[in-house]
Amino acid sequence: MTDSPERIRVVPTVKAYPEASQRHGETVCVAGVRTDVGPYRWVRLWPINFRGLSFDEQFKKHEEIEIDVLPASQ
């Protein structure tokens, strides 16, 4: 397990409805296809405070993005 983020490329295919969280604020769960590895594979990105992102950081479904991620804690 590492504390440093990994930069990956993802094509989001699903963005869930925002949900309130005491720990993370208003978050959404995003699922998509990771495109920087072969073969491509599904990934889940959570928590994402989508409304808290700047306009330049917000993304649409099916738009390839680069994002820094940490692995899920066990």
C-alpha positions, 0 to 999 in steps of 0.5 A, a space after each residue: 500500500 502506498 501513500 503517494 497518488 498514481 496518475 491514471 487515465 479514465 473514461 467515465 461511463 457512470 456518475 452517481 447522484 450526489 450523496 451527503 457525507 459527513 466525512 467527505 461532504 457532497 460526493 459522487 461515485 464514478 465508474 469508468 474504463 481505465 485506458 492507460 493499462 492494457 487490457 482496459 479495465 473497470 475502475 471505481 472512483 470515490 469519493 469525488 466532490 464534483 460540485 467542489 471541483 473548479 470548472 476546468 476540473 469538472 468532466 463529462 461522461 465519456 470524456 477521457 480524464 487524467 486523475 490522481 488516485 490512491 488505492 482503496 483502504 483495506 
